[in-house]
Amino acid sequence: MSSDKKISSAVIRRLPRYYRYLGEIKESGIQRISSNELSNRMKVTASQIRQDLNNFGGFGQQGYGYNVEYLYEEIGKILGIDKTHSMVIVGAGNLGQAIVNSEDFAKRGFIIRGVFDNNKELDGRKIGEHQIMMSDRLPQFIKDENIEILAITVPKDAAREVARVAVEAGIKAIWNFAHTDINVPDNIVVENVHLSESLMRLSYNMANHANQ
C-alpha cells in the first residue's frame, strides 16, 4: 500500500469486523475462503470485500480465495494490533469497570496498566488486579510507564481537563467515552465513542424498518 494513499473512514470502520469474522473462521479450522463465502457470513457484498482489501494489496488470488490465517494476520498488522499498546483508564465507574473486567482488550494487545479516579473514597480499592489511583498521579504515571492510550470514562465536565493533563504528559491517543468532543493537537489521535448517538441511530433504523 502506498504510504500517501488515503483510505476512506468507511473502509477503516469495516476492518475490525473483517478481523473478528476471520478470527472466528480461523478458529473453526477453515483454511481458505472466497469473497463470496465471506460475503454470505458478513452480509457485505463480495465486490465490497474485494474493493476494501484491494486498498491494502488485495491478498487473494482469482479462483483461489483468501488464506484465512494470512489475511487475519495481515489485517491485524494494518490495524496495528500485532503490537501491544499500554493504556490507562480515567473514571472507575460502571463503564470504566466494565472495560477493566473485559478480557477482549488484552487479547487484542491493549494492556491496561492503571485505573484512575478523583473520588477519594475509591482510592486503593481494586478492580480486578488493578488498584485505583487518584487522578493527580496520572501525569507522572503516563511519563514513567510510557503510556500510549488514555480511555476517558468520566462525565463530560471533567473530560476536557483530563485530556489536557494527559496530552501535556505525553499521551499519544485518547479513547473518549465522555459525551463531549475533545479538542487536542493534531498529533494526538482521538476516537470518540458517543453511546447516545449510537442509540439514536438504532432508534432511527427501527423507525424506518417499521415504515418499510
C-alpha positions as CSV (number, residue, x, y, z in Angstrom):
1,M,0.0,0.0,0.0
2,S,1.3,3.4,-0.9
3,S,2.1,5.5,2.2
4,D,0.3,8.5,0.7
5,K,-2.8,6.7,-0.2
6,K,-5.9,8.0,1.7
7,I,-8.1,5.2,2.9
8,S,-11.7,6.1,3.5
9,S,-13.1,6.1,7.0
10,A,-15.8,3.7,5.9
11,V,-13.2,1.1,4.9
12,I,-11.4,1.6,8.2
13,R,-14.6,1.1,10.1
14,R,-15.1,-2.3,8.4
15,L,-11.6,-3.6,9.0
16,P,-12.2,-4.6,12.7
17,R,-15.3,-6.5,11.6
18,Y,-13.3,-8.4,8.9
19,Y,-10.7,-9.2,11.6
20,R,-13.4,-10.5,14.0
21,Y,-15.1,-12.7,11.4
22,L,-11.8,-14.1,10.1
23,G,-10.7,-14.9,13.7
24,E,-13.9,-16.9,14.2
25,I,-13.4,-18.6,10.8
26,K,-9.8,-19.5,11.7
27,E,-10.8,-21.0,15.0
28,S,-13.3,-23.2,13.2
29,G,-10.5,-24.8,11.2
30,I,-11.2,-23.3,7.8
31,Q,-8.0,-22.5,5.9
32,R,-9.3,-20.8,2.7
33,I,-12.3,-18.7,2.0
34,S,-13.6,-17.0,-1.1
35,S,-15.0,-13.4,-1.1
36,N,-18.5,-14.9,-1.9
37,E,-18.3,-17.2,1.2
38,L,-17.1,-14.3,3.4
39,S,-19.9,-12.2,1.9
40,N,-22.5,-14.7,2.9
41,R,-21.2,-14.7,6.5
42,M,-20.8,-11.0,6.9
43,K,-23.7,-9.7,4.8
44,V,-21.3,-7.4,2.9
45,T,-21.2,-7.8,-0.9
46,A,-18.3,-9.8,-2.3
47,S,-17.4,-6.8,-4.5
48,Q,-17.2,-4.5,-1.5
49,I,-14.9,-7.0,0.3
50,R,-12.6,-7.2,-2.7
51,Q,-12.6,-3.4,-3.1
52,D,-11.8,-2.9,0.6
53,L,-9.0,-5.4,0.7
54,N,-7.6,-4.0,-2.6
55,N,-6.8,-0.8,-0.8
56,F,-4.1,-2.8,1.0
57,G,-2.9,-5.1,-1.7
58,G,-5.8,-7.5,-2.3
59,F,-4.4,-10.6,-0.5
60,G,-6.4,-13.1,-2.7
61,Q,-6.0,-14.9,-6.0
62,Q,-8.6,-15.4,-8.7
63,G,-10.2,-18.8,-8.2
64,Y,-8.1,-19.5,-5.1
65,G,-9.7,-17.2,-2.5
66,Y,-8.0,-16.0,0.7
67,N,-5.7,-17.8,3.0
68,V,-7.7,-17.2,6.3
69,E,-4.8,-17.2,8.7
70,Y,-2.6,-15.0,6.5
71,L,-5.4,-12.5,5.8
72,Y,-6.3,-12.4,9.6
73,E,-2.7,-11.7,10.5
74,E,-2.3,-9.0,7.7
75,I,-5.4,-7.2,8.8
76,G,-4.1,-7.3,12.4
77,K,-1.0,-5.6,11.2
78,I,-3.0,-3.0,9.3
79,L,-5.0,-2.3,12.5
80,G,-1.8,-2.2,14.5
81,I,-2.8,-4.9,16.9
82,D,0.2,-7.1,16.1
83,K,1.9,-5.0,18.7
84,T,0.9,-4.3,22.3
85,H,-0.3,-0.9,23.4
86,S,-0.3,0.4,27.0
87,M,-3.5,2.0,28.2
88,V,-4.8,3.7,31.3
89,I,-8.4,4.4,32.3
90,V,-9.6,7.6,34.0
91,G,-13.0,7.0,35.6
92,A,-13.6,4.0,37.8
93,G,-17.4,4.0,37.5
94,N,-19.5,1.3,35.8
95,L,-18.2,1.8,32.3
96,G,-14.6,2.0,33.4
97,Q,-15.0,-1.2,35.5
98,A,-16.6,-2.9,32.5
99,I,-13.6,-2.1,30.3
100,V,-11.1,-3.3,33.0
101,N,-13.0,-6.5,33.5
102,S,-13.3,-7.3,29.8
103,E,-10.7,-9.9,28.6
104,D,-11.1,-8.9,24.9
105,F,-8.8,-5.8,25.1
106,A,-5.8,-7.8,26.4
107,K,-6.3,-10.4,23.7
108,R,-6.1,-7.6,21.1
109,G,-2.9,-6.2,22.6
110,F,-4.4,-3.4,24.6
111,I,-2.8,-3.7,28.0
112,I,-4.5,-1.8,30.9
113,R,-1.7,-0.5,33.1
114,G,-3.6,1.7,35.5
115,V,-7.1,2.9,36.6
116,F,-7.6,6.4,38.0
117,D,-10.4,8.4,39.6
118,N,-10.8,11.6,41.6
119,N,-13.2,10.1,44.1
120,K,-11.1,9.8,47.3
121,E,-13.5,7.1,48.6
122,L,-12.2,4.8,45.8
123,D,-8.5,5.4,46.5
124,G,-6.8,2.0,46.9
125,R,-9.9,-0.1,46.0
126,K,-9.3,-2.8,43.4
127,I,-11.0,-3.6,40.1
128,G,-9.7,-7.0,39.1
129,E,-6.0,-6.8,39.6
130,H,-5.8,-3.0,39.4
131,Q,-5.7,-0.8,42.4
132,I,-7.5,2.5,41.8
133,M,-5.2,5.5,42.0
134,M,-6.0,9.2,42.4
135,S,-6.1,11.3,39.2
136,D,-3.3,13.6,40.5
137,R,-0.9,10.7,39.9
138,L,-1.9,10.4,36.2
139,P,0.7,12.7,34.6
140,Q,3.7,11.1,36.2
141,F,2.3,7.6,35.6
142,I,2.0,8.3,31.9
143,K,5.6,9.5,31.8
144,D,7.1,6.8,33.9
145,E,5.2,3.9,32.3
146,N,5.3,5.2,28.7
147,I,1.5,5.0,28.4
148,E,0.2,5.4,24.9
149,I,-3.6,5.4,25.2
150,L,-5.9,7.2,27.6
151,A,-9.5,5.9,28.0
152,I,-11.8,8.6,29.4
153,T,-14.9,7.4,31.1
154,V,-15.6,10.4,33.3
155,P,-18.5,12.9,33.0
156,K,-18.1,15.5,30.2
157,D,-17.4,18.3,32.6
158,A,-14.2,16.6,33.7
159,A,-13.2,15.1,30.4
160,R,-11.5,18.1,28.8
161,E,-9.3,18.7,31.8
162,V,-8.3,15.0,31.9
163,A,-7.4,15.2,28.2
164,R,-5.4,18.4,28.7
165,V,-3.4,16.9,31.5
166,A,-2.7,13.7,29.6
167,V,-1.7,15.4,26.5
168,E,0.8,17.6,28.4
169,A,2.2,14.3,30.0
170,G,2.8,12.8,26.5
171,I,-0.2,10.6,25.7
172,K,-0.4,9.6,22.1
173,A,-4.1,8.7,21.7
174,I,-7.4,9.2,23.5
175,W,-10.4,6.8,23.6
176,N,-13.1,9.2,24.7
177,F,-16.4,7.9,26.1
178,A,-17.4,11.3,27.6
179,H,-20.4,12.9,25.9
180,T,-18.3,15.8,24.6
181,D,-15.8,16.3,21.8
182,I,-12.2,16.6,22.9
183,N,-10.0,19.3,21.3
184,V,-6.4,18.3,21.2
185,P,-3.4,18.9,19.0
186,D,-3.4,17.3,15.6
187,N,-0.7,14.8,16.5
188,I,-3.0,13.2,19.1
189,V,-5.3,10.5,17.8
190,V,-8.8,10.7,19.2
191,E,-11.6,8.1,18.9
192,N,-14.9,9.5,20.2
193,V,-17.5,6.9,21.3
194,H,-20.8,8.6,21.8
195,L,-23.2,5.9,23.1
196,S,-26.2,8.1,23.0
197,E,-25.6,8.8,19.3
198,S,-25.4,5.1,18.6
199,L,-28.7,4.6,20.4
200,M,-30.3,7.3,18.3
201,R,-29.1,5.6,15.1
202,L,-30.6,2.4,16.4
203,S,-33.9,4.3,17.0
204,Y,-33.8,5.8,13.5
205,N,-33.3,2.4,12.0
206,M,-36.1,0.9,14.0
207,A,-38.5,3.7,12.9
208,N,-37.5,3.3,9.2
209,H,-37.6,-0.5,9.4
210,A,-41.2,-0.3,10.8
211,N,-42.2,2.0,7.9
212,Q,-40.9,-0.3,5.1
